[in-house]
Amino acid sequence: MTLNQLKYAVTVAECSSMTEAARRLFITQPSLTASIHELEREMKITIFSRTNKGVTVTPEGEEFLGYARQMLEQEAVMLERYTGRNPGKEKFCVSGQHYAFVVEAFVDLMKQYGGDEYEFHLRETQTWQILEDVARGRSSVGVLYMNDFNRTILTRAIDEHGLVFTRLFRARPHVFVSRVNPLAQKSSVTMEDLDAYPRLSYEQGEHNSFYYAEEIQSTVARKKDIVVTDRATLFNLLIGMNGYTISSGVINADLNGDNIVAVPLEVDDYMDIGYVLRKHVAAGRLVSYYLERLEAYTKKETDD
């Protein structure tokens, strides 16, 4: 097994095509195919399923590629650390729950390192998928929250994925509502105040467990529930349906407009918002810079 073979396998997975991967790698398709076959024989696994429509990654291949991405990432870190060599096309991916500061830090990263060539990914996604993305090397950083309710379950899942959680800040619960919502005029609201309004929350897919919910107080029954998959839709429905969602209270008017306001929620709860990284994997300059920007945007929210 060589680092080149790992690079070939990761590229094939990204392209879902041997032809396109060979073109991107500047090698012939027969050479690429032979190298992948040799790697599969040596590892005694099938990394790709081949069909007339291209190639797809097998379940065992997905696990293998997670390790491959980690090794390639560490190679880039070592080359940069000891030789000063530019790793080439800048690549970075972050997976997170739906927080404005995740986007703000991402924008700063692009401004700092988005040169002539780059490939940056921002995945606002489900909680379980965040853990999968970081564990498999699809993302370098994951951002999510924990509290007393979900801490045991999430801590176990984080450990099983070979990750480590670092807290950024503790947030007190707020509700996001439209500026024209009557609740927007209150200094704080109670759960009873919310009874008449539809609750908006993010879909968690196959892992639709209360423990993986992005919103606290998710076990409290509501008469009206609307479940969405993205932040733009949720904010549109906050306005159009006069709904609410429970979150950290940290909002950016430049990114989200000034039609949404945060109102403190009177509950005995909190959100420890932080990030997950792979254990025993050194952070490269892009990861380090992104974490630095995350900490800068959330520093004012720290509540020990």
Residue pairs with C-beta under 8 A, 6 or more apart in sequence:
1 39
1 42
1 43
3 71
3 72
3 75
4 35
5 35
5 36
5 38
5 39
6 39
6 68
6 71
6 72
7 25
7 72
8 21
8 25
8 32
8 35
8 36
8 39
9 36
9 39
9 47
9 64
9 65
9 68
10 65
10 68
10 69
10 72
11 21
11 24
11 25
12 18
12 21
12 32
12 36
12 48
12 55
13 48
13 57
13 61
13 65
14 21
15 21
15 24
16 54
16 55
16 56
17 54
17 55
18 29
18 32
18 33
18 36
18 54
18 55
19 29
21 32
22 28
22 29
22 31
22 32
25 32
36 47
36 48
39 47
40 46
40 47
40 48
43 64
45 58
45 60
45 61
45 64
46 58
46 60
46 61
47 57
47 58
47 60
47 61
47 64
47 65
48 55
48 56
48 57
48 58
48 61
49 55
49 56
49 57
49 58
57 65
62 136
63 136
65 136
65 137
66 135
66 136
66 137
66 138
67 137
68 137
69 136
69 137
69 138
70 137
70 278
70 281
73 137
73 140
73 281
73 284
74 281
74 282
76 87
76 284
77 282
77 283
77 284
79 85
79 87
80 86
80 87
80 284
80 285
88 117
89 117
89 118
89 119
90 113
90 114
90 115
90 117
90 118
90 119
90 120
90 286
91 118
91 119
91 120
92 109
92 113
92 118
92 119
92 120
92 121
92 140
92 286
92 287
92 290
93 120
93 121
93 122
93 123
93 133
93 138
93 139
93 140
94 102
94 106
94 121
94 122
94 123
94 139
94 140
94 141
94 142
94 143
94 290
95 123
95 125
95 129
95 130
95 133
95 134
95 138
95 139
95 141
95 142
95 143
96 102
96 122
96 123
96 124
96 125
96 130
96 141
96 142
96 143
96 144
97 124
97 127
97 130
97 143
97 144
97 145
97 202
97 214
98 124
98 202
98 214
98 230
98 231
98 234
98 247
99 143
99 247
99 248
99 250
99 273
100 250
100 251
100 252
100 255
100 256
101 250
101 252
101 294
101 297
101 298
102 122
102 124
102 143
102 294
103 122
103 252
103 255
104 252
104 255
104 293
104 297
105 290
105 293
105 294
105 296
105 297
106 120
106 122
106 290
108 289
108 293
109 120
109 286
109 289
109 290
109 293
110 118
110 120
112 289
113 285
113 286
113 289
114 120
121 139
123 129
123 130
123 133
123 139
124 230
124 231
125 133
126 202
126 203
126 204
126 205
126 207
126 212
127 144
127 154
127 204
127 207
127 212
127 213
127 214
128 157
128 204
128 205
128 206
128 207
128 212
129 205
130 139
130 142
130 143
130 144
130 276
131 142
131 157
131 158
131 161
131 163
131 276
132 138
132 161
133 139
133 142
134 140
134 141
134 142
134 161
134 163
134 276
134 277
134 278
135 161
135 162
135 163
135 278
137 278
140 277
140 283
140 284
140 286
140 287
140 290
141 275
141 276
141 277
141 287
141 290
141 291
142 163
142 275
142 276
142 277
143 273
143 274
143 275
143 276
143 294
144 154
144 214
144 273
144 274
144 275
144 276
145 171
145 214
145 248
145 271
145 272
145 273
145 274
146 154
146 155
146 165
146 271
146 272
146 274
147 216
147 269
147 270
147 271
147 272
148 269
149 210
149 211
149 216
149 219
149 269
150 210
150 211
150 212
150 213
153 209
153 211
153 212
154 165
154 211
154 212
155 165
158 164
158 165
158 276
162 278
162 279
163 276
163 277
163 278
163 279
164 276
164 277
164 278
164 279
165 274
165 275
165 276
166 274
166 275
166 276
166 277
167 272
167 273
167 274
168 273
168 274
168 275
168 294
168 295
168 298
168 302
169 272
169 273
169 298
169 299
169 301
169 302
169 303
170 270
170 271
170 272
170 273
170 302
170 303
170 304
171 248
171 249
171 250
171 270
171 271
171 272
171 273
171 301
171 303
172 249
172 264
172 270
172 271
172 303
173 216
173 217
173 246
173 247
173 248
173 249
173 264
173 265
173 267
173 269
173 270
173 271
174 246
174 247
174 248
174 249
174 262
174 263
174 264
174 265
175 183
175 189
175 194
175 244
175 245
175 246
175 247
175 262
175 263
175 265
176 235
176 238
176 244
176 245
176 246
176 247
176 251
176 260
176 261
176 262
177 183
177 184
177 197
177 238
177 242
177 243
177 244
177 260
177 261
177 263
178 184
178 238
178 239
178 242
178 259
178 260
178 261
179 258
179 259
179 260
179 261
180 239
180 242
181 197
181 238
181 242
181 244
183 189
183 193
183 194
183 197
183 244
183 263
184 261
184 263
186 193
186 263
187 263
187 264
188 263
188 264
188 265
188 266
189 263
189 264
189 265
189 266
190 265
190 266
190 267
191 217
191 220
191 265
191 266
191 267
194 222
194 244
195 222
195 223
197 224
197 242
197 243
197 244
198 222
198 224
198 225
198 226
198 237
198 241
198 242
198 243
198 244
199 222
199 224
199 225
199 226
199 243
199 244
199 245
199 246
200 226
200 227
200 228
200 234
200 237
200 238
200 241
200 243
200 244
200 245
201 213
201 214
201 215
201 218
201 225
201 226
201 227
201 228
201 245
202 213
202 214
202 215
202 227
202 228
202 229
202 234
203 227
203 228
203 229
204 212
204 213
204 214
210 218
210 219
215 245
215 246
215 247
216 246
216 267
216 269
216 271
217 246
217 267
217 269
224 243
226 237
226 241
226 243
228 234
228 237
231 256
234 245
235 256
235 257
235 259
235 260
237 243
238 244
238 245
238 260
239 259
239 260
246 265
247 262
247 271
248 271
248 273
248 301
249 262
249 264
250 262
250 298
250 301
251 260
251 261
251 262
273 298
275 291
275 294
277 283
277 287
283 291
